Amino acid sequence: MVVDLYDPDSYVGAPPHEVLAELRRTQPVYFQAMADEPGYWMVLKHADVVHVAREPKLFSASEGGVMLENLAPEQLDMMRNMLLAMDPPRHVDYRRPIAPRFKARVIANMEDQIRGICREIMDAAAEQKDVEFVHDVTSTLPSRVIGQLMGLPAEDLPMIHRLAEMNTSGQDSDYAADVSQGTIDMAMYAIQFAARRRAEEPRADLTTLLLETDFNGTYMTDLDFGSFFVQLVTAGNDTTKTMLSSGLRALLDHPDQLADLRSDRGLVPGAVEEILRYENPLHYFRRTATADAQLRGVDIVAGDKVVMFYTSANRDEDVFDDPQRFDIRRSPNPHLSFGIAEHFCLGVHLARLEGRVFFEELLATFPTIEMTGEPVRIRSNLNNALKSLPVRLAR
């Protein structure tokens, strides 16, 4: 079976898991051509993705950015000011001062706030009954949480969420927007926001931390803050929305496991991990080889694009028993949806807390949840997500 794994249409029905399984067996480092620029090496095995992630000097996030497409110089410069596209030692300089704000014990203190937001969301959904779950229900939680972390005005959150969707879903005509425009608009908002905040009394939030921190002899300019903001807000909004909506769909597709979850809420944390493995929010991140190398006997030349393909690695038969099966009791579950090594997701504890509390409150509020129409997936080779999930919620 031949499938163009660059073509966003190849992911509209579902990710091509059968093709990926065959390639893991026969061509685990697979070259995918692109029409208008050099193609890329897809790294499909779990161990190889881990290897690439753990060699940031050989496989650079900064050299060519983290997207499949080569960016224009000004776009690449903006991306290089995002934590996800920084190489060492700069990555450590920027990550170390803010990491304490995202430690497990600090994030755990947000549980009551997050639970309160979730209960408000469930009450609003109960009044609607028939909802489009992706946008009517899941979108509000990550927007409000990141808003609280950064001290964003509540009235700006819907606009910020829309821009976050544009940043990851620009290949889908329903979003009718250039990804770069969404990034520019969000960065411009952040630059203006930073300028306002510098003129105000400092607050105990993440914005103040970013603006006042000495990053190894360097302070953020408003422009630096704009680039950093784009990554934090896009990751905090869109990937969490995807985890929650795709997670409900997986549970509805496996009613026996949904029933188990209802009868034993202690299974919720494991279910969140399995949702992240089975429905990882992002298909990939790119690296660029800085020197000649080999992966599984395949020659990689300096300058080549090397893509860590999480959608394949998370179903690697060498790591996961019966990997195509959804199993909320799966243990161990060393999925790579949060990345690994130095670029391991800064917001991992927040995402897990949001997922656990959201599903606890959803199941506690609604004894009956049923789909009322066919789910629709986003057309994207990056964003492994639903754009529509029609659901009836009954108390």
C-alpha positions, 0 to 999 in steps of 0.5 A, a space after each residue: 500500500 502506497 500512501 503519501 504521508 505528507 499529504 494532509 488528506 491521508 489523515 482525514 479519515 484516520 491516521 494511516 496506522 496500517 501503513 505505519 505498522 508495515 513501514 515499522 517492519 520494513 522501512 523504519 527510517 522512511 524517506 517521504 518526498 515533498 513536491 516543492 522542497 526537499 523531503 524528510 526522513 520519518 523516524 517511526 520506531 520508538 527507540 529511534 525517536 528517543 535517540 533523535 530526541 536525546 541528541 540535540 546537537 546532532 539533530 537540531 530543533 533550531 537549525 530548520 525549526 520544528 515544522 516539515 516545511 522550510 520557513 522563510 528567514 523571518 518566520 524561522 527567526 521567530 520560531 527560534 525564540 520559542 522554547 520548542 525550537 531552542 538548542 542547548 545551551 540556550 534551551 536550558 538558559 530559558 527553561 531552567 528559570 521557569 520550570 519551577 512554576 510547572 513542577 508537580 507540587 506547584 501545579 497540584 495547587 491548581 486542582 481546586 481552580 481547575 475543578 471549579 472551571 470544569 464544573 462551570 463548563 459541565 453546568 453550561 453543557 447540561 443546559 445545552 444537552 446537544 453539544 459540539 463537544 470540541 468547541 462547546 465543551 473542551 475549548 473553554 478549559 485550557 483557555 481559562 487555565 492558561 489565561 489564569 497562569 498568564 494573567 490574560 483578560 477574560 474577554 481576550 480568551 476566545 480570540 486567543 483560542 481561535 489564533 491557537 487553532 489557526 497555528 496548528 490547523 491551517 491545512 484545513 480549509 474550514 479554518 481558512 487562514 494562513 498559519 503564519 498569519 495566526 502566529 503573527 497576530 498572536 505574537 502582535 497581541 503578546 507584544 502589546 500585552 507585554 508593553 501594557 504589563 511593563 507599565 503596570 504593577 507586577 503580579 504573581 503570574 507567569 507573565 511577570 516571571 517571563 518579563 523580569 527573569 534574567 535568562 543567563 544575562 539576557 532579559 526578554 524584549 517584548 518581541 522575545 515575549 511575543 514568540 515565547 507566548 505563541 508557543 506557550 499559549 498554542 500548546 496550552 490551548 490546542 493540544 489539551 482541547 485535542 486530548 479531551 475531545 479525542 479522549 471522549 471519542 475513544 471512550 465512546 468507541 470502547 463502551 466497556 472501558 467507559 463503563 469500567 471508568 464509571 465504576 472505578 474513578 481510580 482508573 482515570 489517570 491511567 485512562 488519560 495516559 492511554 488517551 495520550 498514547 492512542 490519540 497523541 495530539 501532534 503527529 510529529 516534530 522535526 529536527 535537522 541533521 547538523 552532521 552526517 549520521 546513520 539511523 538503522 543503517 540509513 545514511 543521513 546527510 548533514 542538512 537533512 530533515 529528520 522527523 520524530 513521528 509520535 503517531 508511529 512510535 506510540 504504537 511500536 510493537 517492540 514497546 507496547 503489547 497489542 499496540 492497536 488496542 485501546 486499553 485504559 489499564 495499560 501498564 507500563 505506558 511509555 508513550 512519547 506524546 510529551 516528547 522526551 529528553 530536554 524538550 520533554 513537555 514543560 506543561 506535562 503536569 498541568 496537562 495530566 491534571 486538566 485531563 484527570 479533573 475534566 474526565 472526573 467531572 464529566 463522568 460525575 455530571 453526565 450518566 449518559 453520553 452518546 454521539 449524535 453524529 459522525 465525528 469529523 477530523 481536522 485535515 492536517 499532517 501535524 494536528 491529530 485532532 477532531 474539529 467536530 464531535 456531536 454529542 448528547 449529554 444527559 444528567 
